[in-house]
Amino acid sequence: MNKPDTNIELDKIEINEDIVRYIGKLADDLGYRVYIVGGYVRDYYLKRQREDFDFTVIGDSIAFAEKIAELNRTKAVVYTAFRTALVPLRGYKLEFVGTRKEEYLPDSRKPIVSEGTLEDDLKRRDFTINAMAVSLNKDTFGEVTDIFDGKSALEDKILKTPLEPEITFSDDPLRMLRAVRFASQLGFNIDESAFLAIRAMSGRISIVSRERIADEFFKIMKSAKPGSGFRILYETGLLEYVFPELAKLSGIETVQDIDRNYAHKDVLLHSLQVLDCISESTDNVWLRIAALVHDIAKPQTKRFIKGSGWSYHGHEEFGARKLKHIFNQMKFSKEHLPYIEKLVRMHHRPMALVDEGVTDSAVRRLASQAGDALEDLFMLCRADITTKNPNLSAKYLNNYDIVTQKVIEVQEKDKLREFQSPVRGDEIMQICKLPPSQTVGYIKTTIEEAILDGIIPNEYDAAKQYFMENKDTWLLEFKGSKKAKKQ
């Protein structure tokens, strides 16, 4: 345990934010002792943008928050059981918490809260770097209370808990995941005793709601090198509970065949390398997730072929089909599911188009099927090159440059980026005297296929002529195909 040192000389920081100074003035006017705590103080010392405005109030925090809301003609959102209130003010969400003690029952995620001192309040926080408080009252304005030496932990880039780590993590198991998140975001190490406690207690993360876990997951994904966070998740055993499908990617299997040993790469390590590589080029968290899961089905499709080695035939399609289950399990937004399915399903497709004999039709199909995700697909393909052989890496990258150039040339030729049938559904219905139906869709698709195959150009007049010449045949074909299905 990091014992409080009451003899530490008080540091002092400069507070420039008008909203924080305003809260300090109101605290004096209304007779409260108020501190700004946690992330604000940490980020001040790290010279990061300060966005967390969390205040600890000695006394009745809810009454103080409600008075601030009344003076500013806004409304406080009150959580009486937690002695907490949220006040929207000047575009910020200000949180006010009364100094408190917290006690957690072994099988509960919700604390029993009682009134406490400032020291009690700082003890209950997750890490010493978040357990510093700055006075906002005029007589001690800017003075830092740092009884657990959080500033030194910041300088040493280490995450320690104010209490014994087993107590801190048992109280709220999400703190184990927060340790990983801060390590990933800040590039810090986790204190050895805290690391060992997480490893021993990793299963307790199971009592935390999936929504809270997902929130930390996305914060890890948005860090500069998210792969480092996932390595810690794996090393501590948390990954097995947080993202079990990803944990299954770990490991290397070796098979001896005649006089040679065949070993495949560690797919988890490879996936994290791809994730870090793509994160250097994009902040798109969903593209980063696609990189993380692009090989998610390799364990299920792994086969050893004598004389050849390891094969993962079909892992792209199988992986795309697994994603719906993963999205449900991880509580991800389904809005982004089709995008990631497409990238996983297609991540090997561009390499097949390197050969000189590849037709424009094949290039058109790739561009059409990738749609708006085409550039992201190529970014994923390039990130997927993790070989340590510089000559091989250069060859693969050059191959993708070749395919990219082919796509650009075909798109410029065909005006394909917003591709769809130039003859629209309304016109088809009017000419063929059809209601909205599958028949209309069949005719549109047939016209689109003719464009993709290079039979006609992607132009209205050519498509209209092709339609008029073939519509009667298509109507008979569609009618015949429906009869065949019924039989």
Secondary structure, 3 states (H helix, E strand, C coil): CCCCCCCCCCEECCCCCHHHHHHHHHHHHHCCEEEEECHHHHHHHCCCCCCCCEEEEECCHHHHHHHHHHHCCCCCEEEHHHCEEEEEECCEEEEEEECEEEECCCCCCCCEEEECCHHHHHHCCCCHHHCCEEECCHHHCCEEECCCCHHHHHHHCEECCCCCHHHHHHHCCHHHHHHHHHHHHHCCEECHHHHHHHHHHHHHHHHCCHHHHHHHHHHHHCCCCHHHHHHHHHHHCCHHHHCHHHHCCCCCCEEEECCEEEECCCHHHHHHHHHHHHHCCCCCHHHHHHHHHCCCCHHHHCEEECCCEEECCCHHHHHHHHHHHHHHHHCCCHHHHHHHHHHHHHCCCHHHHCCCCCCHHHHHHHHHHHHHHHHHHHHHHHHCCCCCCHHHHHHHHHHHHHHHHHHHHHHHHHCCCCCCCCCCHHHHHHHHCCCCCHHHHHHHHHHHHHHHCCCCCCCHHHHHHHHHHHHHHHHHHHHHHHHHHHC
